[in-house]
Each structure stands twice: as structure tokens, then as C-alpha cells.
């Protein structure tokens, strides 16, 4: 590639990806003084549109595409604050965490950034749920245990891990039902009676999302498994600490099997 063309492309990229200037109420400006004079001289005016305006149109398209991706990834945020308030937050986030070539999970660090930026607790928690929903939906599937594995599991020759899609969440309210409604999802079949309103498990079967409010003991077991422990070691440790774990293990195992929580793994 000729050096002049490479220089033009690099300057173009820098100019188009330069952050917008927000004027308030979600309105952004792209003044001509933001652009390299040499670059502007290389761009032709067309149909009465000067080079700076042409470049500004591309710049706005680039940034509004990123804002749209974040809006789609965080619909709960749009339920709490309007998009005119959301876009400047997205702009501030993207200045610190510019996108790479792959725009999948563009906002994976958005919830933690919001917390560090001092955003309201409800907004941070809602965005945590949105991020967990995205991770759950896009996670790969591992082979689940089948009837042919029951004997090996009972003998300790096989162990259970968690499917990559399973998300363990501690929430102040039922954000998941609202998130499902915003996505057009039908609510899942009810799980066990709620015992602890703060602990939730989000999972997926095919393209169907499920979420369950679970007791704290089960949430701790699954959180331990999410951190890398197997079912056998985790329940042995939990059973020593709570008789309710022993009493409910069969029901919890069956619930997990019905929700596609489990995958197979070698025993520790």
C-alpha cells in the first residue's frame, strides 16, 4: 500500500473514531476544528456538503452504531433512564474502553465501570443483569449428563460441573423477569418456593432462558462450582455445614437437570 494512502486511512480512522462532543439532551456536535486540515483538503465536497460535514456524518454513524450496540446489550438501562441520558454514559465508557475489531460483548466491563463512575446502585445492578443475560445467551454448551451416566456419577467415577451458560447472581429484586419481558421471553416454569429473594440462577436450554430464585445454600454450591470445584467436593463441604443441604440435595439436583445446569467432568 502506498505510504500516502496508508497515512490517509490512518488519519481518517482517527478522525472518525474521535469522541463526539455532547451539547446536552443527547445532541452531539462534530465541529470542523476537530479534523486534520490536510485530511479535509483531501476530501471532496459533494452536493453542497463540505468535507468537514461529510466526515462528521461518518463520525456520527460510527459512534451511534456503538451506542446502538450498547443499547441492545443493556435494555434494562433504557428502562431506568432514557437513551438521551444513556448515550453520554456510553460515550464516557467507550473513551476509556475503546472497541476492538470484535464488537461482541462490547459492554462486558460496562457495569464495573458504571460502579467506579459513581452511577446509581439500581442502574449498576440492572446492567449487571443485562451483562449476565448476554453471557448466558452466547455461552457454548457442554454435553449434559444422561441416564447412561447415573451409575458412574453414583459411584464417584464421574463428577458434575456447571454449564458455561449458568450465571449465579445476587440481586436486590427480580430484574430477570423484567429483562425477559423486554426481550419478549415467556416466563419459565416456576421452580421451588422462594426461600431467599436475593439469590438467582440464570441458565439456558437451547435458546430458552430460565431463571430461578434459590436458597442461599444452593447459590453457594453453584458459586463454588462456577469457581472451578466439582459437585461432589462442593456438596461434601456444604453438607458438613448445613443439614438443609443434605435434605434438599435430590431436589436441587433434579432442578438443575431440568434447567440444564450440569455438565460432565472428571472427579477431583
C-alpha positions in Angstrom: 0.0 0.0 0.0 1.4 3.4 -0.9 2.6 5.5 2.1 0.2 8.3 1.2 -2.8 6.1 1.1 -1.8 4.4 4.4 -1.4 7.8 6.0 -4.8 8.9 4.7 -6.5 5.8 6.0 -4.9 6.1 9.4 -5.9 9.8 9.7 -9.4 9.0 8.5 -9.8 6.3 11.1 -8.5 8.6 13.9 -10.9 11.4 12.9 -14.0 9.1 12.5 -13.3 7.4 15.9 -12.7 10.7 17.7 -15.3 11.0 20.6 -18.3 13.2 19.9 -19.0 16.4 21.7 -22.3 16.2 23.6 -24.1 19.5 23.8 -26.8 18.2 26.2 -30.1 16.4 25.8 -28.3 13.7 23.8 -27.3 16.0 21.0 -23.8 15.6 19.6 -21.7 18.0 17.6 -18.8 17.3 15.2 -17.1 20.8 14.6 -14.7 21.2 11.7 -11.9 22.2 14.0 -11.8 18.6 15.3 -10.3 17.4 12.0 -6.9 17.4 10.5 -6.6 20.2 7.9 -4.6 18.0 5.4 -7.3 15.3 5.7 -10.1 17.9 4.9 -8.1 19.1 1.9 -8.1 15.5 0.5 -11.9 15.1 0.8 -14.1 16.5 -2.0 -17.2 18.4 -1.3 -20.2 16.9 -2.9 -23.8 18.0 -3.4 -23.2 21.1 -1.4 -21.8 19.2 1.6 -18.4 20.4 2.7 -15.6 17.9 3.7 -16.0 18.5 7.4 -19.7 17.8 7.3 -19.1 14.6 5.2 -16.5 13.4 7.7 -18.8 14.4 10.6 -21.6 12.2 9.1 -19.3 9.2 9.1 -18.2 10.0 12.6 -21.7 10.2 13.9 -22.6 6.9 12.2 -19.6 5.2 13.8 -20.5 6.4 17.3 -24.2 5.9 17.0 -23.6 2.4 15.9 -21.6 1.7 19.0 -24.3 3.4 21.2 -26.9 1.2 19.5 -24.9 -2.0 20.2 -24.7 -1.0 23.9 -28.4 -0.1 24.0 -29.2 -3.5 22.6 -26.9 -5.1 25.2 -28.3 -3.1 28.1 -32.1 -2.8 27.6 -32.7 -2.6 31.4 -30.7 0.6 31.4 -33.2 2.1 28.9 -36.0 1.1 31.2 -34.4 3.0 34.1 -33.0 6.0 32.2 -33.8 7.3 28.7 -31.4 6.9 25.9 -30.5 10.6 25.9 -29.1 10.1 29.3 -27.6 6.7 28.4 -25.6 7.8 25.3 -23.3 10.3 27.2 -22.6 7.5 29.7 -21.8 5.1 26.8 -19.6 7.8 25.3 -17.6 8.2 28.5 -17.3 4.4 28.9 -16.0 3.9 25.3 -13.4 6.6 25.7 -11.9 4.5 28.5 -12.6 1.2 26.9 -12.4 1.7 23.1 -13.8 -1.2 21.0 -11.5 -3.7 19.2 -12.2 -5.4 16.0 -14.7 -7.8 17.6 -17.7 -5.9 18.9 -19.3 -9.0 20.6 -19.8 -8.2 24.3 -18.8 -4.6 23.7 -20.1 -3.7 27.2 -18.7 -6.6 29.2 -16.9 -4.2 31.6 -19.7 -1.5 31.5 -21.3 -2.5 34.8 -18.0 -2.3 36.7 -17.1 1.0 35.0 -20.5 2.4 36.0 -19.9 1.5 39.6 -16.4 3.1 39.6 -18.0 6.2 37.9 -20.5 6.5 40.8 -23.7 5.5 39.0 -26.8 4.8 41.0 -26.9 1.3 42.5 -30.1 0.3 40.6 -28.5 1.2 37.3 -25.3 -0.7 38.1 -27.3 -3.8 39.2 -29.6 -3.7 36.2 -26.6 -3.5 33.9 -25.0 -6.5 35.7 -28.2 -8.4 34.9 -28.0 -7.4 31.2 -24.4 -8.4 31.0 -25.1 -11.8 32.7 -28.0 -12.3 30.2 -25.7 -11.7 27.3 -23.1 -14.1 28.7 -25.7 -16.8 29.3 -27.3 -16.4 25.9 -24.0 -16.6 23.9 -22.2 -19.2 26.0 -21.3 -22.5 24.4 -22.9 -25.7 25.6 -21.2 -28.7 27.1 -22.6 -32.3 26.9 -25.1 -32.7 29.8 -25.2 -35.9 31.9 -27.7 -38.5 30.6 -29.3 -41.7 32.1 -26.3 -43.7 31.0 -24.1 -41.6 33.4 -26.2 -42.2 36.5 -24.2 -45.3 37.7 -20.9 -43.7 37.1 -22.0 -40.5 39.0 -23.3 -42.5 41.9 -20.0 -44.4 42.1 -17.9 -41.3 42.0 -16.4 -42.2 38.7 -17.8 -39.1 37.1 -18.5 -35.6 38.6 -20.6 -32.7 37.6 -19.6 -29.2 36.6 -21.6 -26.2 35.5 -22.7 -25.4 32.0 -20.8 -22.3 30.8 -24.2 -20.6 30.4 -25.1 -20.8 34.1 -24.9 -17.4 35.9 -25.0 -17.1 39.7 -26.5 -13.7 40.7 -27.2 -11.9 44.0 -29.8 -9.2 43.4 -32.0 -6.8 45.3 -35.1 -7.5 43.2 -36.4 -9.6 40.4 -34.7 -7.9 37.5 -34.7 -11.1 35.4 -38.4 -11.2 34.8 -38.3 -7.6 33.6 -35.3 -8.4 31.4 -37.2 -11.3 29.9 -40.2 -9.1 29.3 -38.1 -6.6 27.4 -36.7 -9.4 25.3 -40.1 -11.0 24.6 -39.4 -14.1 26.6 -42.1 -16.2 28.2 -41.5 -16.8 31.9 -40.1 -20.3 32.8 -42.0 -23.0 34.7 -41.8 -21.9 38.4 -39.1 -23.5 40.4 -39.2 -24.3 44.2 -40.9 -21.8 46.5 -38.7 -18.8 47.1 -36.6 -19.1 50.3 -34.1 -16.3 49.7 -35.2 -13.4 47.5 -31.6 -12.4 46.8 -30.1 -15.4 45.1 -30.8 -16.2 41.5 -29.6 -18.7 38.9 -29.9 -17.7 35.2 -29.5 -20.5 32.7 -30.3 -21.5 29.1 -31.7 -24.6 27.3 -31.2 -24.2 23.6 -32.4 -20.6 23.0 -34.8 -20.7 26.0 -33.7 -18.7 29.0 -34.6 -19.8 32.6 -34.2 -18.1 35.9 -34.8 -19.3 39.4 -34.8 -17.8 42.9 -32.9 -20.2 45.0 -31.9 -20.7 48.7 -28.5 -19.3 49.8 -27.1 -22.8 50.3 -27.7 -23.8 46.7 -26.4 -20.5 45.5 -23.1 -21.0 47.4 -22.8 -24.6 46.0 -23.2 -23.3 42.4 -20.9 -20.4 43.0 -18.2 -22.8 44.2 -18.8 -24.9 41.1 -18.6 -21.7 39.0 -15.2 -21.0 40.5 -14.0 -24.5 39.4 -14.9 -27.0 42.1 -16.9 -30.1 41.2 -20.3 -31.1 42.5 -19.0 -33.9 44.8 -16.4 -31.8 46.6 -18.7 -28.8 46.9 -21.7 -30.7 48.3 -19.5 -32.6 50.7 -18.2 -29.3 52.1 -21.7 -27.8 52.2 -23.3 -30.8 53.8 -21.0 -30.6 56.8 -22.2 -27.0 57.4 -25.9 -27.4 57.0 -28.4 -30.2 57.4 -30.7 -28.5 55.0 -28.2 -29.2 52.2 -28.5 -32.9 52.9 -32.3 -32.7 53.0 -32.6 -30.9 49.7 -29.8 -32.3 47.5 -32.0 -34.6 45.5 -34.5 -31.8 44.7 -31.7 -29.4 43.8 -30.0 -32.0 41.6 -33.4 -32.6 39.8 -34.0 -28.9 39.4 -30.5 -28.4 37.9 -31.1 -31.3 35.5 -34.4 -29.8 34.4 -32.7 -26.4 33.8 -29.6 -27.7 32.1 -27.2 -26.6 34.8 -25.0 -29.6 34.8 -22.1 -30.8 32.6 -19.8 -33.8 33.0 -16.3 -33.6 34.3 -13.7 -35.9 35.8 -13.8 -36.3 39.6 -11.2 -34.3 41.6 
